[in-house]
Amino acid sequence: MLGFALITLDTSVVNVALPAIGSDLRAGMSGLQWVVDSYTLAFAALLLSSGALADRVGASRAYGAGVVVFTLASAACGLAPGLPGLLAARALQGAAAAVMLPASLALVREAYGDPGRRARAVSLWAAGGTVAVALGPVAGGALTTAWSWRGIFFINLPLGLLALVLLTRVARSARRPAPLDLPGQLTAMTALGALTFAAIEGGAEAWWALGVAVAAFAAFLLIEARRRHPMVPLGLFRNTTVAVAVTAGAANSVAFYGMVFVFSLFFQQVLGLSALGAGLMFLPMTGLLAGVNILSAKVAARYGARLPIVLGQVVGVAGLLGLLTVDADSSRVAQALLLVPLALGAGFSLPPLIAAMMEAVPAERAGTAAGLLNAIRQTAGALAIAVFGSLAARGFDTALPTTLLISAGLLTLTALASLRLPRRGTR
């Protein structure tokens, strides 16, 4: 749970510190986008095969190695003398996080043989991530205001050491044969990196980067279609539930992570709030996530997954349209409260969405499906930050309504697609 919280914290704690990082390291908007996306892209791309790696070396060994690298990379982030060093350390953090995530969940499964106790343990594991999402903006704002933006990375050091101490009490995990798809991994990383570069940097370089992305993606599809043990079994997408879950998960990530990024900058650069003030603006939004997650699970158990999935996305669309009324003259209370429906929608739809996808695939494909869903969600969030950040660089008067309408449009389409899910059950 501590490891999962660390991973999740670093996807949310950085946003409110971005203006301070930009001022200290003389980074423009594209540099700030890369501070977020260098972590997210490495995390997303390596998630596709990190589950197989954990199986090959044993979950406990993979987790320990991931925590060590993550902690050292966090120290490197905090000590970075310039933007290139920070970006390299952030990418290393993301790679370590990709190893830690499936290994941490595998450790939970190994520790509890009884299905009932295992389900409760997985809920606690997931709660660690939810709490980290809620605390991230506030913690990042407080550390940046009271100390420095470097503090948001140094806080990982004692937590990483504590995780390693706790790991010494865990039995060594067995090694299991699991094939690694290195050609698929390399082409996936190339495609994602080139596509994000094109979205962030723009200009003439964007066209060749886009060409590289298309070529790498085509090679990835060809490799996955021909391999005996593909990293991403393309046949999974023939299942309606899997296709809907993946696209809806991506749309939710665009809306949630994209808006947190844009409004973190808006609160500080337009409204003139401190990093702590910006973090507190997100507290009503993120503070409700854990309770909404629990409520959605109860609704799904009683009425099936489709109802909370569709309803959550509809609420998210309403929240995004409500945020169109926000400008520099809006009251701070109104701005903070108008962010709440977006969090309610995401928190209500995502848990049953994940559960529906897990139920729709064979048991032996559950790990692959989980890695695929999380990788696509992280990639969508990274691309949203790339595109929305480029729009914000041109001015918030146009960028704010444009990003809100893009997010609302995507969520509307996936809400309609979610109506194809079965009323009860997910197969």
N, C-alpha and C positions, 0 to 999 in steps of 0.2 A: 504494500500500500504506500509506503514511504517513497519507494522508487517511482511508482506511477504518479504520485503527487509532484515529485521533482520534475518529471518529464512535462507534466501538464502546466506546472507553474511557469516554466520557461517559454511556453507558448503565449502566456498572457501577461507576465510581469514586465516584459520589455516595452510594450506599447507606450505606456505613459512616460517612459524615460527617453523616448526617441528625440524630442526637442533638445534635451540636455546633451545627449550623445552627439547630435548634429552640431550643436554649438561648440562643444569641447573638441571634437575631432574634425571640425570644419567639413561636415558631410552634407551634401544636398539631399533632395528628396529621393533620388535614385539610391543613394548610399543608405538612407534610412530604410528603404524598402528591402535592400539586401540584408540589412541587419536582422530583419524578421525572416526573410525568405531563405537565407543561407541555412538557417536551422531547419525550417519547415521542409524544404526540398530534400535535404539529406535524410531527414526523418522519414518522409513519405516514400522516397525511392527505395530505401533499404528495408523498409517494413515488408516489402513484397517477398523477400527471401530470408529475413532474419529469424522467422519461425523455424525454418529448416536448419539454420545454423545452430539455434538453441538445441534442437533435437540431436544434432551431430556431436556437439561437445558436451551436452548436458545442461539443463536449465540453470543449475546453481553456478556452474563455471561461467556460462554466458552472462548471467546477471552480474556476477562479481566483476568480470572484466568490463562490462558496460558501465557499472557504477564508478570504477576506478578511472576510466577514460573520461566519463562525464564530469567527474569532480575535478580532474586535472584541466580539462578544457574550460570549465567554469573559472578556474584560477587564471588561465590564460586570457579569457575574456576580460576579467577584472583588471589585469595588468597590461592589456593591449595598448601600445604606444600610439597606434594610429588605426585608421579604418581597415586597411588590408589585414592586419593582424587580428582585429576583432572578427572580421568576416570568416577568416580561416578557422578561428577557434569556435565560432558559432556553428560552422559546418561540422566540425568534429563533435561538438555537443549533440547535434542532430543525429549523426551516425551512431553515437553511443546510446542515445535514447531509443533508436530503432532496435538495437540489440536488447535493451532492458525491458521494453514493453512486453513482447510475447513471453520472454523468460520469466518475468514477474508473475504473469498470469499462470504460467505452467507450474511455478512453485506453489501457488495457491492450490491448484488442482492436485498436485502431488501430496500436499500436506493433509488434505481432507478426503478420506475415502468414502464417507457417507454423503450421498447426494444432497440431503437436506442441509447438513453443516457446510458442505461445499458451496451451495447456493448462497447461504448467509455470508460466507467468507468472500465470495465474489462480489456481493453487494457492498461489503466494507471496502474491498479493493477499489471498486468503482467510486465509492464515496470520497476516497482520497483525491481522485482527480477532480471531482465536483467542488470540493472545498478549495483546492488549489486554484481553480478557475475563479471562484468567488474572492479569494484573498489576493490573487495576483495583481490586479490594478491598484488596490489600496496599498499592498506591501511595496510594490514598485514605486508608487508615488511617495510614500513615507520615506523609504530609503534614499530616493533621489533628492528629496527636499531637505532631509535632515543631514545627509552625508554626501553622497555622490551617486551618479548612475552606476559606478563600479560596484556599489554595494549590492545591487540586484544579482550580481554574479557571485560575489564573495559569500552571500548567505547560503549558497549551495554547498560550501565546503564542510561545515559541521553536519549538515544533513546527510551528505554523502558518506562521511566517516561513520555516522551513526548507522546507516544502512549496512555498511561493511561489517561493523561490529555485530549487528543482529544476524548477519549472514553466517557468521562463524558457528551459530547454534543450529544451522540447517544441515540436514544430511545431504551428502553428495548425490546429485541426480545421475541417473543412468544415461549412458550414451545410446542413441538409437540411429540406425542408418537413415539418412535423409539426403536425397540428391540436391545438389546446388546447381542452379541455372545461371551460370556466370554470363553467358552471352545475352540472355534475356535481361539480367540485371544491368549490364553495361548499356544496352540500347535503351532501356527504360530511363536510366539516369541521364543519358545524353539527350533524349527527347524532352524530358521535364526541364532540365537545365536550360536548353536552348530556347524552349518556348517561354520560360520565365524571363530570360535575358531579352528576348524580343519585346515582351510586354513592358519591361522596366526601362530599357535603354532607348528604344525607339530609333528614329533616324534611319540612315542608310544601313547601319549594322543590323537593324531589325529584320531586314529582308533575308539576308544570308542566314541569320539565326533561325528564322522561321523555316527556311528550306532545310536546314540541318535537322530541326525538330520533326518535320514531316518525313524525311528520309529515315531517321532513327525510329520513329514510330512504326513506319511500314516494315522496317527490318524486325522490330520487336514482334509485330503480329505474325510475320512469317516464321520467326524462330519458335514462338509459342505454339503455333499450329502444327509444327513438325516434331517437336520434342516429345519424347516418351513421358518425361516427368516435367511438364512445364511449370514455371513459377506462377503463372496465371492461366489456369485452364479456361480457354475461351468458351467452352461449352456451358460454363456456369451462366453466361449471359442469356442463354436461351430460356432460362427459368424466369418467368414474369416477375416473381417476387424479388429475385436477385437484381434484375434490371431496374425495377422501381426503387429498391432500397439504395442502390448505388447512386442513382441520379438524384433522388431526394436527399440523401446524405450530403452529396456535393452541393446542392442548392442551399441547404441549411448552413453549410460551412461558409459559402460565399456571403450569405446574409450576415451571419453572426460575426465571423472573424473580420470580414471586410468592414463592417460597421464599427466594430471596436477600434480598428486601426484608424479609420477616417475620423471618428469622433474624438479619439485621443489627441489627434493633431488639432482638430477644430477647437476643442476646449482650451488648449494652451495657446495656439497661434492666433486664433480669432478672438476668443473671450479673455485671453490673458491670465488664465488660471495657472496656479503652480502645479507641479507634478502631483502633489498630494491632493490638491483640489480636484484635478482631473480624475484621479483614482477614486475619490469619494463619489464622484458623479456616477460611477458605474456600480456602486455598492447596492442600491435598490435592485438593479438589474440582475447582478450575479448572485446576490444573497438569497434569491428565491429558487435557484436552480435545483438544489438538493431536494427540497420539498416537492417541487413539480415533478422531478424524476420519480419519486416514490408514488405520487398520485397517478401518474401515467401508467405505471406498472399495474396498479389496482384496477384502473379502467380497462386496460388491455386484457387482464385476467377475466374480467366480467363480460366485456362486450366484444372482445377480439381486437387485434392490432390495428385494423383499418381505421376505426373511429378515432383513436388518439393521434394516429399518424396524419390523417386528413385534417382534423380539427386543429392540431398544433400548427400546421403550415398555414391554415387560414388565419389563425391568430397572428402568426408572424407577418403575413401580408398586411393585415390591418395595422400592425405596429409600424411597419415600414412606411405605409402611407401616412400614418399619423405624424411620423417624424418629418414629413415634408413641411410641416408648419414651423419647424425650428429655425430660428435665425439668431443673429447676435443680440436682438432685443428681447428674446423670449426669457421668461424668468428661469432661474437656475433650477428651481423645484420642478417646473414643468418639463424642462429638458431631461432631467434625471428620470422622471416618472414616465415620460414618453418612450424611454428605452426599455421599460419593463415588458411590454407585450412581446417584443422580439425574443427576449430570454424565455418568457413563458411558452411561446410557440416552439422554440428549439428544444427546451427542456421537456416538453410534453410529447413531442413527436419522435425524438431520437432514440430513447430506450426501446420502445416497441418496434421501431424500425430495425434496430440491430437484432433484437430478439427474433423478429420475423425472418430476417435473412439467415440467422443461425438455424432456425427450424426448417428452412426451405432447402437446405443442402444436406447431403449425406454426412453422417458423423465424422467420417474420415476426411471430409473436406472442410470441417468447421474452422480449423486454424487458418487454412488458406483463405476462406471467405472473410474471416475477421481481418486478416492482414490486408486483403484487397479493399474492403470497405474503408478501413482507416487510412490506407494509403491514398485512395481517391479523395476522401474528405480532406486530408491534409494538403493534397495537391490543389484542390479547388480553393482552399483558403489561401494558399500561396499565390495562386494566379489572381485571386480577387485583390489581394494586397498590391500585386504588381500593377494591375489595371487601375484600381481605384487610387493608388498613390500617384500614378502618372496624371490622372485627372485632377487630383488635389493640387498638384504642382502648378496647374494653370489657374487656380483660384477656387475658393470654396463656394462662391455664389453659383457657379455652374456645376461644380463637382458634387456637391452635397445632394441636390435633387436627382442628378444623373445616376449616381451610385445607388440611391434609394430605389429609383424606378427599375434599374437593372435587377437588383436583388428581389424586388417585389414581383417582377415579371417571371424570373426563374422559379420562385417559390409557387407562384400561381400555376405554372405549367406542371410542376412536380406534384402539386396537390391534386390536380386533375388526373395525372397519371396514377396516383395512389388509389383512386377510386377503382382501379382494376384489381386491387388486392382482394382476396376472398374476405367475406364478412367475418367468418369464424375460422380460426386455424390459419395456417400460412402455407400449407403445401398445395 
